Amino acid sequence: MLTRVAGWSRRHHWLALVLWLVTLAGITAVSQVVGSDYRDDHSLPGTESARVAEALAGQAPSRAGDTVQIVFDGDTGDGRVAAMLTEVAALPHVSEVEREPVRSPEGSVGFVTVTLDGAATDVPVEDVRRIIDTAKAAQGDGLRVELGGEAVRGAEESAGGAAEGAGMLAALVILVFMFGSLLAAALPLVTALLAVGSTLGVISLASWLVDLPSYAPPLMMLVGLGVGIDYALLIFTRYRGELRGGADRDTAARTALDTAGRSVLFAGATVMIALLGLLALGLGSLRGVALAVSLTVLVTMVASITLLPALLTLFGRRLERSVLRRRRGSGEGWRRWGGVVQRRPWPVLVGSLALLAGLSLPALGMHLGFADAGTEAPDHTSRQAYDLLAEGFGDGVNGPLVAVAEGDPAGLDALAGELAVTDGVARVGEPLRPADGLGLVLVYPDSSPQDEATSELVTRLRTEVVPPLAERTGATYLIGGATAAATDFAGAVGDRMPLFLLVVVGLSTVLLVVVFRSVLVPLKAAVLNLLSIGASLGVVTLVFGEGWFGAQPGPVEAFVPVMIFAIVFGLSMDYEVFLVTRMHEEWRRTRDAAHAVREGLAGTGGVITAAAAIMVVVFGAFLLSPDRMLRQFGLGLAVAVLVDALVIRCLVVPAVMRLFGARAWWLPHWLERRLPAVSVEREPVVVR
């Protein structure tokens, strides 16, 4: 099938290229006209925080929208604040403005709450900036004005593009160094760009049908660029090797697609299996992300086997000249390195595992949650407002809980009284009755929203404080709000993680058993992949949880670990398949386990290192992003790929395979008879 696909693309190379360009232009144009409907909704249906949101939306819609806090410090006696609030109340998407400011005990800091008519992501950025500009215009002459809230945070974020551009430039430099030709280096990059660009428009249109968060497009680009360049690189490397071996251009292209092309399809399938394993978590927004990134991987696979052959035909003559001019590599250095590892497998294995375990340990103390203004840059107005509120009213004012009472009106007063004397509660607001049968009270913890003590308070209120009160009064009580919703989401991720691990690790292991006809090799791959992921999450915890290297300390975004796990587990399988397939070919040919390990490294070490370097720079470039979540993704993925390529593939795998010896390829006869025959590559991939 791959030979026929490659043949069609080569014979109709102009048509294939035009079809890709038309597809990219058409999808982009339609998506620009239709627009997008991304929603950053991390609520979980059925949780207590979601029930609070539903109750407010149904019975008190004016209280259901997101809010903006206008915080001031200084003299407000000249009427400027009152005049400013009148102007703000007349702005678009402003539903309600409190007229009486809440004052701190010392009196210098105060704030008013502006309620929007929808979620922060539904209010246009331009209108949020009008609110910011209108409020800021009142400051001066001893009055300081800052604004906080999710809508303000979103409006302050700068546009993306710098991270993606830096990653592509760095990848191009590595490819030029590897191939010695700008044209040869550009082909994998062009293939990835057309695939990612086409998928970006599809994702935008799909946001109207599937719940997709606003971070889906940059995350899709992050994975798509890395994977797309990687897959095109593997096929092009085989094509280059065939040309250097004396094959003509047509034969080289057919062979590359029928060998490395199979590896690309298998590797892409493992990534998609890992990503679709997120569906087992049953978390609404993550389902959309899993589908979006899986679609990206699928399109990059299709581009690698349809667009790349067309480009190879179009520029074949010039590529052939540059390839044949460059000195071929023999892989002798990697062969010698394999011999060094094999002579001392135990010290290499113990040292490597100790390093991975040390990097993984911090992940045990990872605190999951959602970042807020407290992790923003100190010069942002949302961070300034956050600090002012904490200074004037205590840490808990930045993340109040919403306690809802349904039923007897007297139940609300009883709830407010009980909460006011609860440990961990700094104060409670005035009871409000926005609708018949519905009352609410704001609960201000004495700890910050990101503090683990706040999560513990939410759990204690729901399990110890509220149930006895409900029995006495007969009212229904719920504890919700943004801080409680973050606690619910993080708890759901932790509770469902075992099922997720079972699905992803189980399916991938079974797939490797079928391909390699071995029990120990797939089990080894699963364990080592878990170690590389653990090391990655440990580094993320140290940097973003503990504040190493100048990062703002805070929680790790609740969905980052599962997304990193799904993506990295799939990508690690790519390198596993590429390396072990070469070892397996040599084992079948010679039945010499030690020789198979050395030849496996010699044949694939250069390509794995180059592919990993490209992924590291593409992922690492996202550390330049202003978005904290994307920086966490970028760091986590870059560290995982780096550890996997340098420690796992170059040290641990050769050492383990040497210790396994011939037992590495053992498979019970009864199982071998029942497994289908699957071949990843017809011929071994040799980098010449």
N, C-alpha and C positions, 0 to 999 in steps of 0.2 A: 504493500500500500504506500509506504513512504517513497519507494522508488518511483511509483506512478505519479505521486504528488510532485516529487522533485522534477520528474521529467516534464510534466505539464508546465511547471513554473519556469523551467529553463527554456522550453520551446516557445512559451508565450511570455517572455520576461517583461516586455513593455506593458502588456496587458495586466500582468500580475501587479506591477508597480503602480500603474494607473488606478487599478481597482483599490489598492490600499490607500492611495492619495485621495481618491474620490470618497472612499469610506470615511477617512479622517475628516475631510472638509465637510461632508454631508452631516455626519453626526455632530460635529462641532457647531455647525450653523443651526441645526435644529435645537440643540441644547441651549444655545444662546437665546433663541427666540422663546422657547418654552420656559427656560429658567430652571431652578432647582427648588427642592423643598426639604432641605436638611433639617433635622430636629435633634437637638442634644437632650434627649429624654432618657434618663437612666433610672426611671421609676420602674418598679416591678409590679405588675398586676397582682392583686391579692395581698400584698404586704400592707402593714399598718399605715406607712407613710403614703402609699398610693390611695388608700381609702380616705385619708384626710384630704388629699388633693381633690378626689372625686366629690367629697361632701361639700367642699368650698366651691368647686366649679358648678355644682348643681344647685346649691341653695344660696350661695353668696358670691356670685361671679365677680363682683367688684373687689373681693378680697383674694381672688384666685390668681390674679396676674402677678408677675414678678415685680419687685420693688427696687427703687433707687433711693439711697440715703444721701441727703444733702447735709453735710457736716460743716459746722462753722466754729471758729475759735476767735474770741475777741468781743469787742463792743458791738451790740446790735440795737442800740437804743435810738438810732437815727432813722429808723423805718426802712432802711435799704433791704433788709431780709424780707420784710412783709411785702414790699413792692416786687422783689424778685420772685417770691412764691406765687404772687398773682400772675406774673408773666409765665412762669412754668406751668401753672394750671391751664393756661390757654394753648399750650403746645400740643401737637398731634400725639396720639397714643398715650396721653396722660389721663388716667381714669379718676384719680383722687389725690389731693395734696393735703397733708395735715397742716392746719393753720397755727396750732400752738406748738412751738418747739419743745422738745424734751431736753431739760437741762441737767448737766452733771451736778453732783453734790457741791462741788466747788463753784459752779456757775459759769466757768469760762468756756466750756465745751458744750455744744448743743447739736441736735439734729432734728430734721423732719423727714418723714417717709413719704415718698412719691410712689403711688401705685400705678403701674402700667396696665394697659388694657389687654395684655397677653403675655406669653412667655418671652423671656429676654431674646431668644433667637428669632422670634416672630416680629420683633420691632425693628424696622430698618435702622441700619447703623447711622445714617445721616440724621434721623430724628433723635437718636440717643445723643449724638454730638451736639445737636441744638440745645438739648437739656443741659449738657455740660457747659456749653458756651454761655447760655443764659444765666446759669447759676454763678459761674466764675466771674461774670461781669460785675457782680456786686461786691467783690472783694477789693481790699485796699483801705488805706487810712485806719489801720489797726484791726481790720477784719480779714480773716483767712477763711476761704471756702474750698472744700474738697468734696468729691462725690464717690460713692461706693455702690456696689451691687453688681450682679452678673452682667447686666446689660452694659454697664460702664466698662467692665473688664473686657468684654468683647469688642467694644468700640475702640479701645486703646491698642488692641493688637495690630501690629503692622502687617501688611500684605506679605504673602510668602513669595517664593521664587529664588531667593538668594541661596538657600540651602540646596535646592535641586540643581541650580546652576553650578555651584561649587562642586557638588558631587560628580556631575557629568564631566566637568573640566578635569578633575583629578583622575577619573576613570579613563578619559581620553589620553592623558599623559602616560598612564600605565600601559595602555594598549599600544601606543606609539613605541614605547620602550621595548615592549614584548615583540612586536611585529616588525619594527624598523621602517614602517611606512604609514604615513598619515591616512592614505586611502584604505589600507587594510584595517587600521585601527578604527576608522569611522564606520565601517559596515556594521559591527555589533551594536554600536551606539545608535545609528540610524534605525536599525531594526527595533531596538527597544523603545525609542522615542515614538515611532509610528504606532507600535502596539499600545503603549501607555496612553498616548494622545487619543487614540480611538476609544479606548476603554473609559477614559475620563468623561467623554460625552455620554456614553451609555450609562455610567454611574449617575450622572446628573439627572438624566431622564428617569432612571429607576428610582430616584429618591421620592418621586410622586407615588410610587406603588409600594415601596418597602421602606420601613423606618431606617433611615441612614443618618448618622450623626455628622456634624460639620467636619470632624477630623477624618472621615472616610477618604475624601479625595487625596489629601497629602499622604496619608498612610498607604493608600493604593499606589501613589507615585513612588514612595519610598521602596516598597516591595517590588513593584513592577520594573523600575529601573535596574535594581540590583539583579533580579532574576532574569530579566530580558537580556541584559548584557551578558550575563553568565551563560545562558543557554546558547545564544548566538556565538559566543566565544568557543564553547565546546565543539560545535559543529564546524566553525571556521578553522579551528586548530586541526581537526581531523582532515579537512579539505587541504590545508597547507601541507600536512604530512604526506598525503597521497600524491600531491604534485611533486614533492621532493623525492618521493619513491619512484618517480618515472611515469605516473599515470597521466593521461590527458585530462583536460579540464572537465569534460563530460563524465568520464569514469570517476574522477575524484569527487565530483559533486554527488553522484549516485552512491558511491561508497560512504561518503560522509553522512548522508541522510539515512542510509540503511544501517549504520553502526552508531555513531554519536547521536543521530536523530532518535534512535530507539531509547538511548539513555536519557535524552531530554524528555521524551514522552513519559518514561517511567518516573523520572525525578519530579516532573510537574505533577504527575498523578499522586505521588506521595505528599507533596506540599498541599494539594487540594484536599486529600483525605484528612490531613492534620487540621487544616482550616475548617473544613466542614464538621470536624469533631466538636467545634464550638457550638454547633446546633444542639449538642447533648446538654449544654448548660441551661438551655431554655431561657436565656436572657435576651430580651427583645432587641435592644440596640446592637448587641454583639452578633446576633443572627444576620442582620443587615451587613455588618462589617465583614463577617465571614464570607457571605455570598459575593460581596464586592471584590474582595481581595482574591477569592478563588476565580472569579471571572477574569481578573487581571492576569493571573498566572495562565489561565487557559488561552487567552488571546496572545500572550507572549509565546506560548508553545506553538500556536498556529502560525504566528509571524516567523518563528524560527524555521519552520519547515515549508513555508510558502514564499515569504518575502525574501529571506536570505538567499535561497537558490537563484531567484531572479536577479538579485544584486550581484551574485557571484558570476552569473552569465554576462551581465551587462558590463562589468568591469573585469572580466576574467583575464583578458590578455595583459592588462596593466598589472593586475595582481600577480599573475604568474611570473612576470619579469622581476617584480620586487621580492617575491618569495624565493625564487631560485638564486637571486643575488646574495641573500642573507645566509650566513653559515648556519648549518643545522646543529641542533643540540643533541647530544647522545644520551643524556640522562645518567652519565657515569657518576656525577656527583651524588645524585639521589641513590644510585646503586651502592656506592660506598657508605653513604649514611645508613642505609638499611643494614649493611653488614655491621656497622658500629653498634646499632641498637640491638641486633641479634646476639652479639657477643656478650652483652651485659643486660639481658632483658629485665631481671628483677630490680636492680637499682633504678633503671629508667622508669619502670612501671610504678614502683613505690614512690619515687620522687614526684612523678607526674600526678599520681592520685592524691598525694599530700597537698600539692599546689591547688588542685581542683577543689579538694575538700576545704582548704583554707579560704579560698575565694567564695565558696558556697555558704559558709557558716553565717555571715551577716544576714543572709536571706531568711534565716529562722526568726529574726526579729523584725521582719518587714511589717510596717503598719500600712494597711490599705485604706484608701479614702479618696477624696477628691480635693484637689488644690483649690484654694480660695485666694482672696486678695492678699492674705498674709504671706504668700509665696511670690508675689509680683515684685518687679524691680522697685527699689525704694523711691524712685522719682515719679512713679505713676500716681495719678490722683486717687485711684482705687486703693493703692497701698497706703497713701497718706491719710485717706479717710479711715481705713482700717486701724491704723496706729492711733489716730486721734480718738476714735471711739473707745479703743481699748484703754487709752490713757484716762479718759474721762469717766467711763462707765464700767470698766472691767472687760476681761477677755471675752466673756460669754455674749456680749452684746452683738458681736459679729456673726453669731450663729444661733439665734434663738430657736427653741423648739416651739412647735405649735400644738397645744393641747386642746382637743375638741371634745365638747360634751353634747350628747344628743339625748333628748328626753326631757325630764323634769327640769324647769329653769333653775330650781334651787340646787341642782346638781353641779352647776357651773361654779357657784360660790363655794360649795364644799370642795370642789377640785382645786380652786385657786388657793384656799386656805391650807389644804393638805400639801400642795406643792411648795408653798412658801416656807414650810418648816422642814423640807426634805434636804438631807445632806447633799452637797454638790450643786444646789440651786442658789444662785446669788440673789435673785429677786424675781418676782412675777409682775407682769403688766396688769393693767386694769381689765377686768372681765368685759368681753364684748359680746353682744347678741345681734349678729347681722341678719338673722332670719328666725322665724318661729321654730322653736324646737332645736335650734342650733346655737351653741355658744362656743367661744374660743378664748383662750388666754395665752399670751406669749410667756415662755419660760426661759429665763436667761441663766445658763450654767455659770459656774465660777471658773470654768476652764475654756480654752479656745476651741473653735470648731474642729481643728485638726488634732486636738489632744485626745489620746486614748481614754482619758477620764471622761470625756464627753460621751463617747460611745458606750462606756460602761454605765453612765447615768441614764442613757436612753433605755438600755436593757433593764436596769433596775426599776425605772419608772413603770415599764410595761409589765414586769413580772412580780414586783414586790409592793409597789405603792398603789397603783391604780386598781388592780383586781379587788382587794378588800373594800376599797371605797365604792366600787361599782356594786358590790353585794349589798352594802348598806343603803345606798341611795336608789338603786334600780336604774340608774342612768348608764348610757354607753359612753365609754371614754376611749379616745384614741390619741396617740402621741405621734406627731408627724413633723413636717418641715424639711428643709433642704439638708440639714445636718442629720436628721433621722433617716432620710432617704439614702444618704451616703452610707450610713451604718447598715441599712437593709441590703444595699447592693453588695457591699463588701462581704457581708455575712453569707449572702446567696452564692457568691463566687467561691468562698471557702467550703461551703457545704456541698457544692456540686463538683468540686475539683476531682475527687476520686473517680467519679463516673467519667469525667472528661479524660483523665489519664488512662483509664481502662480502654476507652474507645480508641483514642489516638494511638497509644503504644501498642495495644492489641492488634489493631488492623495493620499497622505498619510492620509489626513483627511477623505476622502471618504472611504478608506480601513478600518479605525478604526470605522467609522459609521456602516459599514457592520458587523464587528466583534462584537462590543459591543452593538449594537442596541441602540445607544444613540447619542444625538446631542451635549450635553454639554461636555461630556468626550473628544471626539476628538478635539473640539475647544479649550478646556483647554490644551490638549496635544500640539497642534500647537503653542499656545501662549507661553507656558512655554519652549518649545524647542527653540523658537526664543530668549527668554531671556537668556537661558544658552549659546547659540551661541554668543549672543551679549557680554556677560561677558567674554567669551573666547577671542573674537577679541579685546575687550578692554584691556585685559592683554597683548596680543601680541603687541598692539600698544604702551603700556607703556614701554615694555621691548625692542622691536626692533625698534620702531619708535622714542621713547624719550631717549633710552639708559639707562634704569634702570638696576641695578644689574651688571653694567660693560659691558653690550652689546654695540656693535658699533651702534650708531644711524643711521637710514637711512630709506628708504621706505620699506613698507611691500610688498613682492612679489605679483604682480598683480593677480596671479591665486590662492594664498593661501586662501583668504577669501571664495571664492566659493567652493574650495575643502573641506575646513573645514566645511562649511555649509552642503554640501552634505553628508559627512561622519558622522558628529555629529548628524544631523537630523535623519539619519537612525539608528545610535546606540542608540540615546535617545528613539526612538520608541521601541527598544528591551526591555529596562527597563520598559517603559510604559506598554507594552503588558504583561510582566511578572508580574508586580505588580497589574495592574488593572484587569487582568484576574482572579487573586486570589480573589480580592474584588468582582468581578462580580459573581463568583461562590458562595460566601457566601451570597451575596444579593439575588440571585435566590433561595438559600436554606432557608434563614431566613426572608427575607424582612426587615431586620434591618440594616439601612445604617451605623450607628455608629459601630455596631459589624463587619460589612463587612470591614470597614477601618482598625480596629484593627487586625483582622485576616489576612487581606492582608499583613500588615506589618510583623506580626508574621511569616507568611508562607514564605515570600520572602526576608525580610530585610537582613538576613545573606548572602544569595546567591548574592543578588544585591551588597552588600558591598564588598564581596570577588571578584566578577567579576569586579567591578569598580576598586578595588585596583590593580588587575592584569593589566587592561588596562592602568591605570595611570603609573605604573612602566614601562610597555612596551613602551608606548608613551613617557614618560618622559626621558627614556634612550636615546632618539634621541637628547636630548640636548647635548650629548657628541659628536655628529657628527661634523666634520669640515665644513659641508655644511650649510650655513646660512639658506637656504630655508627649509632644513629638520629640523633644530632647531626650526624654526617658526611653522612648522607642528606639531612637537612633543609637544611643549609648548601649542599650541592652542588646540590640541586634549586632552592632559592630563588635562588641566584646565577645558575644557568642560565636560569631564566625571566626574571629581571630583565634580564640581558644580552640575551636574545633579544628581549624586548618593546621595550626602550629603545634598544639599539644596533643590533641586526640589523634589526628591522621599521621603526623610525623613521628610521634613518640609512642603513644599508648597502643595504637592499633598494631604497628609492627612488633612491639614487645609481646602483646597478648597473642598474636597469631604465631609468633615463634614458640611461645610456651604451649599453645594448643597443639602445634604440629599438625600431623595428619588428622587428629581428632576434630580439628576445626570444621572438616567437611563431612563429619559423620551425620547420617540420617537413618533412622530405623527403617528397615525394609518395608514393614507394613505401612508406614506413612508415605514412603517414596512411591509405592504402587498406587496410592490414592491421590497424590498431588498431580495437578495438570502440569504439562511441560510448558514453561515460559522462558524465552530467551531474550535477555536485555540487548545483547549485541551479538551479531553473527560473527564478528571478528574482534580480536582485542584492539583497543584503542592505544596506539603507540605514538607518542609525541616525538617527532623527528626534528 
